[in-house]
Each structure stands twice: as structure tokens, then as C-alpha cells.
Amino acid sequence: LMPFDGYHYPVDELLAMENPDDLIYRRGAPDTFDVSALKRDLETIRFGDESMVSVPGFDHARGDPEPNAHRFHRDEHNIVITEGLYLLHDDAGWETVKNYFDMTIFVHADVDMCVERLKIRNKCIPGYTPEEIELRCEVVDRTNAMTVEYSKAHADIVVHSAATTRR
């Protein structure tokens, strides 16, 4: 399993970019990921001949990517499953990412339920009041969720998440 969270830009890199406060506030949006590094690693895994490829993970305790957290061993792994919100996104450099996959599956989840769960999960983010977390989830995370929702048209298969199906 190749997780996509390791391709977040580290906070130090975001601080060096234009509008760093906005980027950090919106961290998790498509432009806060290093899509070039993701494509480079997918290219290497798919078409390279290296016996081992290291890819980053994400250290939630630090809030930053962890280099070389996961390893793809060509002689051990015949299938690579890559998970991530923007793998089917069709803008801002993400347009060709889906070309690295033989099959794409979109797991559809109820956006309202996801945002409500994020409001609970994100209360652990330091430096924000509960009210600021609520607002951020509505402004940032809902926008990101809708970006993901629009990308499902590019999936080969769409399945509905049992975890967010309203009964």
C-alpha cells in the first residue's frame, strides 16, 4: 500500500512559498502536496528497474512527511495499491497521475458525514479553538471534499462506503 499523505509539502517548505499562512491554513488542498514528487515515485515504481523504491509517509505526531517511510520491493510486490484524495484530480498538475494506474476505484463517501467526523478528529490540531476548527472544516475541508467528489467521474469503478451510508 502506497499512501499519498507523505507527499504533503513539509511545513518548512510551505513557509518559504508565496502566501505561506494561507497554504498552511489550507493544508490538505491539492496545491499543498508535492505532486511532482508523487509522479516521480509512481514513474519509478511503474517503469523503473530499481529493486527497491522508498516513498514518504506522514508522521501525524510531527505533522509532517517522513522520508523513506515505506518501501516497494520489486521482487516481493506484484501489485501496488495507492490511496489518496487527489489521485483522480484533473487540475493543477494532477491531470496525469491517473495514467500510472491500471485501474482506479473511487470510494464514495457522504461529504456531510465526513466533514462532521473531521470536526471531531481535528480538535487535536494545536493552536485552534473548537470554533476555529468548526470553521476550518466547513471552509477548507468541505472545499477539498467537493474537489475529490468531482474527480469520481474519472474512476473506472465507484463504490459506496458502508461507513458513511445513511440508513
C-alpha positions as CSV (number, residue, x, y, z in Angstrom):
1,L,0.0,0.0,0.0
2,M,1.4,3.3,-1.1
3,P,-0.2,6.2,1.0
4,F,-0.4,9.6,-0.5
5,D,-0.1,11.7,2.7
6,G,3.7,11.6,2.6
7,Y,3.6,13.9,-0.4
8,H,2.3,16.9,1.7
9,Y,4.8,19.7,1.4
10,P,6.7,19.9,4.8
11,V,5.7,23.0,6.8
12,D,9.2,24.5,6.3
13,E,8.7,24.4,2.5
14,L,5.2,25.9,2.8
15,L,6.7,28.7,4.9
16,A,9.1,29.5,2.0
17,M,6.3,29.7,-0.6
18,E,4.1,32.7,-1.6
19,N,1.2,33.2,0.8
20,P,2.5,30.7,3.4
21,D,-0.2,31.4,6.0
22,D,-2.9,30.6,3.5
23,L,-1.1,27.4,2.4
24,I,-0.7,26.2,6.0
25,Y,-4.3,27.1,6.8
26,R,-5.5,25.1,3.7
27,R,-3.0,22.3,4.2
28,G,-4.6,19.2,2.6
29,A,-5.7,21.1,-0.5
30,P,-4.3,19.9,-3.8
31,D,-1.7,22.7,-4.1
32,T,-0.2,21.8,-0.7
33,F,1.1,18.4,-2.0
34,D,4.3,17.8,-4.0
35,V,2.6,16.2,-7.0
36,S,5.9,16.2,-8.9
37,A,7.5,14.0,-6.3
38,L,4.5,11.7,-6.3
39,K,4.6,11.4,-10.1
40,R,8.4,10.8,-10.0
41,D,7.9,7.9,-7.5
42,L,5.0,6.4,-9.4
43,E,7.0,6.6,-12.6
44,T,9.9,4.8,-10.9
45,I,7.7,2.1,-9.4
46,R,5.8,1.5,-12.6
47,F,8.6,1.8,-15.2
48,G,11.9,1.7,-13.3
49,D,14.2,-1.2,-12.7
50,E,15.3,-0.3,-9.2
51,S,15.0,-3.3,-6.9
52,M,13.7,-1.1,-4.1
53,V,12.0,2.3,-4.1
54,S,11.4,4.3,-0.9
55,V,8.4,6.6,-0.6
56,P,7.5,9.0,2.1
57,G,4.9,8.5,4.8
58,F,3.2,11.1,7.1
59,D,4.1,11.4,10.7
60,H,0.9,12.7,12.4
61,A,2.7,13.2,15.7
62,R,5.1,15.7,13.9
63,G,2.5,16.9,11.4
64,D,5.0,16.5,8.6
65,P,6.1,13.9,6.0
66,E,8.5,11.2,7.0
67,P,11.0,10.5,4.2
68,N,11.6,6.8,3.2
69,A,8.8,5.5,5.5
70,H,7.6,2.9,3.0
71,R,9.5,0.6,0.7
72,F,8.5,-1.0,-2.6
73,H,10.5,-4.2,-3.3
74,R,10.1,-5.1,-6.9
75,D,10.8,-8.8,-6.3
76,E,8.3,-9.0,-3.5
77,H,5.4,-6.8,-4.7
78,N,3.4,-7.6,-7.8
79,I,0.6,-5.1,-7.1
80,V,0.8,-1.6,-5.7
81,I,-2.3,0.0,-4.2
82,T,-2.1,3.7,-4.0
83,E,-4.6,5.6,-1.9
84,G,-5.2,9.3,-1.8
85,L,-7.7,12.0,-2.2
86,Y,-6.5,13.7,-5.4
87,L,-5.2,10.8,-7.5
88,L,-8.0,11.4,-9.9
89,H,-8.0,15.2,-9.7
90,D,-7.7,16.8,-13.1
91,D,-6.2,20.2,-12.4
92,A,-3.0,21.9,-11.1
93,G,-0.5,19.2,-12.1
94,W,-2.6,16.3,-11.1
95,E,-4.0,15.6,-14.5
96,T,-1.6,12.8,-15.5
97,V,-1.4,11.0,-12.1
98,K,-4.3,8.6,-13.0
99,N,-2.3,7.4,-16.0
100,Y,0.1,5.5,-13.7
101,F,-2.7,3.1,-12.7
102,D,-4.2,0.1,-14.4
103,M,-7.4,0.5,-12.5
104,T,-8.9,3.2,-10.4
105,I,-11.6,2.8,-7.7
106,F,-13.3,5.8,-6.1
107,V,-14.8,5.1,-2.7
108,H,-17.8,7.5,-2.5
109,A,-18.5,8.8,1.0
110,D,-21.1,11.2,2.2
111,V,-19.4,14.6,2.4
112,D,-21.5,15.9,5.3
113,M,-20.7,12.9,7.4
114,C,-17.0,13.1,6.5
115,V,-16.9,16.8,7.5
116,E,-18.6,16.2,10.8
117,R,-16.1,13.4,11.6
118,L,-13.3,15.8,10.7
119,K,-14.6,18.4,13.2
120,I,-14.2,15.8,15.9
121,R,-10.8,14.5,14.7
122,N,-9.3,17.9,14.1
123,K,-9.9,19.1,17.6
124,C,-6.4,17.8,18.4
125,I,-4.8,20.3,16.0
126,P,-2.8,22.7,18.2
127,G,-3.4,26.4,18.1
128,Y,-7.0,26.4,17.1
129,T,-10.1,26.9,19.2
130,P,-13.1,24.5,18.8
131,E,-14.9,27.2,16.9
132,E,-11.9,27.8,14.6
133,I,-11.8,24.0,13.9
134,E,-15.5,24.0,13.0
135,L,-15.0,26.9,10.6
136,R,-11.9,25.4,9.1
137,C,-13.7,22.1,8.4
138,E,-16.5,23.9,6.7
139,V,-14.3,26.3,4.6
140,V,-11.2,24.2,3.9
141,D,-12.1,20.5,4.3
142,R,-15.6,20.8,2.7
143,T,-14.0,22.5,-0.3
144,N,-11.4,19.7,-0.5
145,A,-14.1,17.1,-0.2
146,M,-16.0,18.6,-3.1
147,T,-12.8,18.7,-5.2
148,V,-12.5,15.0,-4.5
149,E,-16.2,14.4,-5.2
150,Y,-15.9,16.0,-8.7
151,S,-13.0,13.7,-9.5
152,K,-15.1,10.5,-9.2
153,A,-16.1,10.8,-12.9
154,H,-12.5,9.8,-13.8
155,A,-12.7,6.5,-11.9
156,D,-13.1,3.1,-13.5
157,I,-15.3,1.9,-10.6
158,V,-17.2,3.8,-8.0
159,V,-18.2,2.0,-4.8
160,H,-20.1,3.4,-1.9
161,S,-18.5,3.5,1.5
162,A,-20.5,1.5,4.0
163,A,-19.0,3.7,6.8
164,T,-20.9,6.8,5.5
165,T,-24.0,5.4,4.0
166,R,-27.0,6.9,5.7
167,R,-29.6,4.3,6.7
